[in-house]
Amino acid sequence: MPRRQWFLFASVALCAAFPCFSQSPSIQERLQRLMDTSTGAWTTDQVATMGKLRDAAMQDPYALDELRHITDNIGPRLSGSPQAQKAVEYVAAEMKALGADVHLEKTMVPHWVRGVETAELVAWPGMAEGTTQKIVLTALGGSVATPASGLTADVVVADSFDDLKKLPQGAVKGKILLLNEKFDKRLAAQGDGLAAYGQAVVYRGAGPSIAASLGAVAVLVRSVGNADYRLPHTGATMYAEGLPKVPAAAVTAEDADLLKDLAQQGPVRMHLTLTPQNLPKAPSYNVIADWKGSEHPEQVVVVSGHLDSWDLATGAIDDGAGVAVSMQTIHLLQKLGIHPKRTVRFVAWMDEEQGGSGAQTYLDEHTAEMNNHIGAIESDLGAGHPIGIMAAGNPQLEDWLRPVAHALAPIGATVVTMSPDAGEDISFLKGVPQFAPNQDSRFYFNYHHTAADTFDKVVPQELNENAAVMTVLAYALADSNEPAPR
């Protein structure tokens, strides 16, 4: 007997003999939720339609085919790049081919271009005379450049901000500072990859400004991710106003360990060359495609992913997969001839990686329509198996979504979890109920923002599972008899 069925059987039997429900109402409530098979805000026919969409998503190769083209054919899609523009044009054409009402929403985005990025140790304890030692790193997004010929300075290592505070005054001045905060691999292995990322990513974001405030000439940050094999992990960084801008790079975990070990033995000197360019902002676009509602077309449910990516790889899990499963939502509605009451709006966001310019533009353009935004879904955590739905907003959403979770039971996506937020881009839509597939994050940060974020990392069945969650949820929000609670 499955464990859940055994638990229900034992609990009911126990409470038949003892008045435990009267003493523990929370247990009774949990049992009632588990056994509740009501259709909630949907009719029996609507729940049956959810099942049809789920099954179609599991069989249809559309999302995989679209992802393959976006990644392998178009390639990296850094904001402001020719590849990003090509992706905009391609996705817009695909949505038009499905019969959706397509609009390109102009937004001005950062235009940062990666240049040369090299580093080598030129002096360290125990070195062989006349040798150097290569250090593997990559510039952080938005970083300024070193001189074209590079800079040479001693390296100072701090494992945390607390350790940095303990250094003698002036210890960082004129040096290259390495912030060596480790990504918590055990936390990620337990399924809390986002929590592990949140703990470490503050060093990438704030590191350059903190280093500059202490007089450093450059900053290195231990890669914020779970990757081995000397894979550096890029990502956006920030510069505080009123402070010098110093070159910033992510160094691999292995090389961060090397630098710490050598620095504990004596002086370590590095030659660092970074030649990125921060060009003037460039025009780009959010791709918006409306599958018009049959009764309330002015009411909108957003289904989305972000189209831009970092440039080290082809952005398959971050976030080509999110765009592809969102495209499949419109594809399946078209294929099955389903027109929900409300409009399902596909959005391929531009510039999530470097600040969210596209999401801010969308908010600016649609502020007056926010009351008619019934819900917003974003997939931006790869393509791992989804265990269910994350929801941000009114706590009543947990119970309200239960019939949708039942419809997703055949693919093992039954868990509804309340979360502070559900996606970077949709977080701009304040007051709108927000949702995301609750994806397996144990392995996502092995590849995220690295040169290994490529098409082969996506498991076709798991991609289809995510498409099923996105499609069923979008339909449920768009066709419910009453809008989702706000």
FENSUL-V319322 format. One record per residue. PSI is psi in degrees with one decimal (999 if undefined). Layout:
# FENSUL-V319322
PSI + PSI
This chain:
# FENSUL-V319322
129.9 + 150.5 + -41.1 + -41.9 + -39.7 + -41.6 + -44.1 + -44.6 + -47.0 + -40.7 + -43.9 + -41.3 + -42.3 + -43.1 + -14.5 + -29.0 + -28.4 + 146.5 + 55.3 + -30.1 + -37.7 + -26.8 + -25.2 + 75.2 + -28.5 + -35.9 + -43.9 + -43.0 + -41.0 + -42.1 + -41.0 + -38.0 + -43.6 + -34.4 + -4.7 + 120.6 + 20.3 + 157.9 + -1.4 + -123.0 + 9.7 + 153.8 + 168.5 + -39.0 + -38.9 + -40.4 + -37.8 + -36.4 + -38.0 + -42.5 + -39.1 + -42.3 + -42.7 + -49.5 + -38.1 + -40.9 + -34.0 + -17.8 + -19.3 + 130.0 + 5.5 + -50.4 + -42.7 + -42.1 + -42.8 + -41.0 + -41.1 + -42.6 + -45.1 + -39.6 + -56.1 + -38.6 + -43.3 + -44.2 + -158.0 + 145.6 + 58.1 + 136.8 + 133.3 + -5.3 + 161.1 + -33.4 + -37.6 + -42.0 + -40.0 + -40.3 + -40.2 + -49.5 + -40.1 + -50.0 + -40.3 + -43.1 + -39.5 + -38.9 + -37.5 + -37.8 + -24.4 + -8.4 + 11.4 + 157.2 + 107.1 + 137.7 + 133.8 + 120.2 + 110.4 + 137.4 + 145.4 + 128.5 + 156.9 + 147.0 + 85.3 + 134.1 + 126.6 + 140.2 + -141.6 + 141.2 + 101.7 + 154.2 + 147.1 + 145.6 + 133.7 + -11.1 + 134.9 + 160.8 + 131.5 + 8.9 + 153.6 + 137.2 + 135.7 + 15.1 + 166.3 + 169.6 + 121.4 + 139.3 + 130.1 + 122.3 + 173.7 + 143.8 + 144.9 + 146.0 + 126.8 + -5.0 + 146.6 + 172.3 + 157.3 + 173.7 + 153.8 + -32.5 + 0.1 + -179.6 + 153.9 + 129.1 + 161.9 + 154.7 + 132.3 + 134.2 + 134.1 + 129.0 + -16.2 + 170.7 + -34.9 + -42.6 + -34.8 + -38.9 + -25.2 + -11.0 + 149.5 + 150.2 + 133.5 + 1.6 + -24.5 + -18.1 + 126.5 + 6.5 + 170.4 + 119.8 + 127.8 + 118.9 + 113.5 + 35.8 + 127.7 + 139.6 + 132.6 + 94.1 + -33.6 + -38.7 + -43.1 + -39.5 + -24.0 + 4.7 + 4.8 + 50.0 + -37.8 + -37.3 + -42.2 + -42.0 + -43.9 + -34.3 + -34.9 + -28.1 + -19.9 + -27.9 + -35.9 + -41.7 + -47.4 + -13.0 + -49.2 + -39.5 + -39.7 + -42.3 + -42.9 + -37.5 + -21.9 + 2.6 + 12.7 + 153.6 + -14.3 + 163.2 + 138.8 + 140.7 + 130.5 + 133.9 + 133.0 + 79.5 + 179.2 + 7.0 + 142.5 + -164.8 + 32.9 + 47.2 + 111.4 + 151.8 + 110.1 + -172.0 + 166.5 + 148.7 + 173.4 + 151.4 + 129.8 + 143.6 + 142.7 + -1.2 + 152.0 + 151.5 + 121.0 + 148.5 + 142.3 + 135.2 + 155.1 + 132.3 + 147.5 + 157.5 + -41.7 + -41.3 + -30.0 + -42.4 + -40.4 + -47.5 + -40.9 + -45.0 + -46.4 + -38.8 + -26.7 + -18.8 + -23.8 + -172.4 + 138.5 + 128.4 + 136.1 + 143.5 + 122.3 + 130.6 + 119.8 + 128.4 + 45.3 + 164.2 + 134.9 + 99.4 + 166.1 + 151.1 + 147.7 + 152.4 + 139.3 + -165.5 + 142.3 + 138.1 + 120.3 + 128.8 + 117.4 + 126.3 + 100.2 + 139.6 + 150.7 + -24.3 + -39.1 + 68.4 + -20.7 + -16.7 + 136.7 + 137.7 + 119.0 + 132.9 + 125.2 + 163.5 + 171.6 + 136.9 + -27.6 + 159.7 + 171.7 + 169.7 + -0.1 + -26.1 + -157.2 + 9.0 + 45.9 + -50.0 + -19.5 + 88.6 + 40.7 + -38.1 + -41.1 + -39.4 + -43.8 + -43.3 + -27.4 + -39.8 + -39.3 + -28.6 + -48.8 + -41.2 + -45.4 + -37.1 + -40.5 + -44.5 + -39.3 + 0.6 + 37.8 + 125.6 + 95.9 + 169.5 + -39.2 + 163.7 + 131.5 + 117.4 + 110.9 + 132.6 + 124.7 + 102.2 + 146.0 + 138.4 + 36.2 + -37.8 + -31.1 + 21.0 + -12.0 + 33.3 + -40.5 + -43.5 + -39.2 + -41.7 + -43.5 + -45.0 + -44.6 + -40.6 + -23.2 + 16.3 + -42.4 + -15.1 + 4.6 + -33.1 + -22.8 + 4.6 + 107.4 + -30.0 + 160.5 + 130.3 + 137.9 + 135.0 + 112.6 + 41.8 + 34.7 + -145.2 + 25.9 + 165.5 + 128.1 + 130.3 + -6.5 + -141.3 + 134.4 + 138.2 + 138.1 + 126.1 + -140.2 + 128.1 + -20.7 + -17.6 + -30.3 + -48.7 + -36.5 + -34.7 + -3.8 + -42.3 + -31.5 + -41.9 + -39.2 + -39.2 + -24.2 + 3.7 + -38.5 + -19.9 + 11.5 + 31.6 + 57.2 + -8.0 + 126.8 + 122.7 + 128.7 + 140.9 + 153.1 + -31.9 + 167.8 + 1.0 + 143.5 + -46.2 + -46.3 + -13.1 + -18.9 + -20.0 + 71.0 + 135.6 + -12.4 + 130.8 + 133.6 + 145.3 + 158.7 + 152.6 + 136.8 + 90.3 + 153.9 + 116.2 + 12.3 + -32.3 + -8.0 + -43.4 + 3.7 + -28.0 + -26.6 + 125.2 + 21.5 + 176.0 + -4.2 + 3.4 + 79.3 + 168.6 + -34.9 + -15.9 + -10.1 + 127.5 + 118.5 + -44.1 + -40.6 + -34.0 + -43.5 + -35.0 + -41.6 + -38.6 + -38.1 + -45.0 + -46.9 + -45.2 + -46.9 + -43.9 + -42.7 + -44.7 + -44.7 + -44.5 + -37.4 + -21.2 + 3.0 + 151.5 + -29.1 + 141.7 + 157.8 + 140.5 + 136.3 + 999
